[in-house]
Amino acid sequence: MKAEGRIFSVADYVRPSDSEPIRSVVLETEDSAIVVWHAHPGQEIAAHVHPHGQDTWTVISGAADYYLGSGMTTHLVAGDIAIAKPGQVHGALNIGSVPFIFVSVVASGNAGFALAEK
């Protein structure tokens, strides 16, 4: 069995930008969208929801305040896994001194997207 097309390096998808957090697509199918996010200190991934899908974040580096909705936040650090079920608010502000990098898996691929209140 070949691993080609099944194994990906996070480092290959990290795309720093001084202007905004960058979402780099690893793979999109009808089943899911897998992306790597990079946010410099002080950058924000806007609060949003996926009406028809779950978004699972695996934090690779850094620290952030993770939006839960209704003005609530929790702290994420490297090694944490955060799960937003369909319709649950999520987003983050990098509050650390190093890049906040995480892998996001949104399932299904037609989960939808809408901005939301923090």
C-alpha positions in Angstrom: 0.0 0.0 0.0 1.3 3.5 -0.9 1.1 6.4 1.5 1.2 8.9 -1.3 -1.8 11.2 -1.1 -2.5 10.1 2.5 0.3 11.7 4.5 0.8 15.4 4.7 3.3 17.6 6.6 1.8 20.5 8.5 5.0 22.6 7.8 4.3 22.4 4.0 1.0 24.3 4.6 2.0 27.0 7.1 1.6 30.4 5.3 2.5 33.3 7.5 1.0 36.7 6.6 1.5 40.0 8.4 -2.0 41.2 7.3 -4.3 38.4 8.3 -4.4 34.8 9.5 -4.0 32.4 6.5 -6.0 29.3 5.8 -4.1 26.8 3.6 -6.1 24.0 2.1 -4.6 20.5 2.5 -7.5 18.6 1.1 -11.2 19.2 0.3 -13.7 16.5 -0.6 -17.4 16.0 -0.2 -16.7 14.4 3.2 -14.4 17.0 4.7 -12.2 20.0 4.4 -8.7 19.9 6.0 -6.8 23.1 6.4 -3.8 24.5 8.3 -4.2 27.9 9.9 -1.4 30.3 10.8 -2.1 33.4 13.0 0.6 35.8 14.2 0.4 37.2 17.7 -2.6 39.5 17.9 -4.3 38.1 14.7 -7.8 36.8 14.9 -9.8 34.1 13.2 -13.3 35.6 13.2 -16.1 34.0 15.2 -18.2 31.8 13.0 -20.3 28.7 12.7 -20.7 25.8 10.3 -24.5 25.2 10.2 -24.2 21.7 8.8 -20.9 20.4 10.1 -18.4 19.9 12.9 -15.1 21.8 13.0 -12.2 20.0 14.9 -9.1 22.0 15.7 -5.8 20.3 16.7 -3.4 23.0 18.0 0.2 22.6 16.8 1.8 25.7 18.4 1.0 28.8 20.3 -1.9 29.9 22.5 -5.2 31.6 21.8 -8.5 32.6 23.4 -11.0 30.4 21.7 -14.5 31.8 21.2 -17.4 29.8 22.6 -20.2 32.3 21.9 -22.3 34.4 24.3 -19.1 36.4 25.1 -17.4 33.4 26.6 -13.9 32.2 25.7 -11.5 29.4 26.8 -7.7 29.1 26.5 -6.2 26.8 23.9 -2.5 25.7 23.8 -0.4 23.4 21.8 -1.6 19.8 22.1 -5.3 20.8 22.7 -8.1 19.6 20.5 -11.2 21.8 20.3 -14.5 20.6 18.8 -17.3 22.8 17.6 -20.4 20.8 16.7 -22.7 22.0 14.0 -23.9 25.5 14.7 -21.5 26.1 17.7 -19.6 29.4 17.6 -15.9 29.2 17.3 -12.9 31.4 16.3 -9.8 32.6 18.1 -7.5 35.4 19.0 -3.8 34.7 19.2 -2.9 36.0 22.7 0.6 34.5 22.8 4.0 35.6 21.6 4.5 32.9 18.9 2.3 31.9 15.9 -0.9 30.1 16.7 -0.9 27.1 14.2 -3.6 24.5 14.1 -5.1 21.9 11.8 -8.9 22.2 11.2 -11.0 19.4 10.0 -14.5 20.4 8.9 -16.9 17.5 8.2 -18.9 17.3 6.1 -17.5 19.1 3.1 -20.7 21.0 2.7 -20.8 22.2 6.3 -21.5 25.8 5.3 -20.0 29.0 6.9 -21.5 32.0 8.6 -19.9 34.8 10.7 -21.2 34.9 14.2 -21.0 37.0 17.4 -18.2 36.1 19.8 
